[in-house]
């Protein structure tokens, strides 16, 4: 698990960048602000998505529920 502690991007940012999307574009698609997406990626807040937003997020990122990371922010030393 040492590899995850050195991970330089949040899991959400990694998935977003793979889709060539900006925070602003993802936010607009989900009906939230760019700052909200930034807060998710930094770990300052946790997404509170409606079912419709959740489905859109999975569709946009082209992932399944099982592939969705448990945490979107940067891994910390206390994550275990």
N, C-alpha and C positions, 0 to 999 in steps of 0.2 A: 504493500500500500504506500510505500515511500514515494512512488512515482506520482501519486495524486497530490501529495503535499507540494510538489514542485511544479504542478500544473499552473501555467501562467495565465490562462483565461478561465472565466467562469464557464460551466458547461452550457449555459444558455447562449452565451456569446459565441462559443465555438460552433454550436448548431446554427445560429443566426448567420454568422460569417460564411459558413459552408453554402448557404443559400444566397449569398451576395446581397444581404439585406442590411440596411442601416437600422439603428434603434428607432428612428423616426418612422421608417416604413413599417416595421413590425408593430409599433405602437398604433399607427393609423389603421392597420389591418385588424387589430384587436379592439380598437376603440378606446385606447388609453394613450397617455402622453409619452413622449420620448423620455422624459424624466422618470416615469414609472418603469419603463423597460430598463433604464440605467440603474434604478434602485434594485430591481430584481437581480440584475447581473452582478451588482456589487455586494449583494447580500443584505442591503439595508432594509429591504422589505420582501415580503412573500406574496406571490401572485394570489389574488382572490378573483378567480375567473368564473364567469357563468358557464354553463354547459356549452353554449354556442361558442363562446370565446375559446374554451378548452379544445373543442373540436377543430376550430380554425387554427389554433396554435399547432396542433398535431399535423394538420394538413399542410400548413405553411412550412414547417420544419421537415416534413416528409418522414415522420417517425411514428412508431406505434406507442401505445400507452406504456408498454414494457420498456421501451427505449428512452422514455422521458426520465431525465435525471431526478433524483430525490430532492436535490437542492440545486438552485440555479446560480447562487453566488459562489464566490471563491471558496475552495476548501480551506478549512482552518485546522490548526493542530489539535483542536478539541473534538474534531469529527470522528476520531478513532481510526 
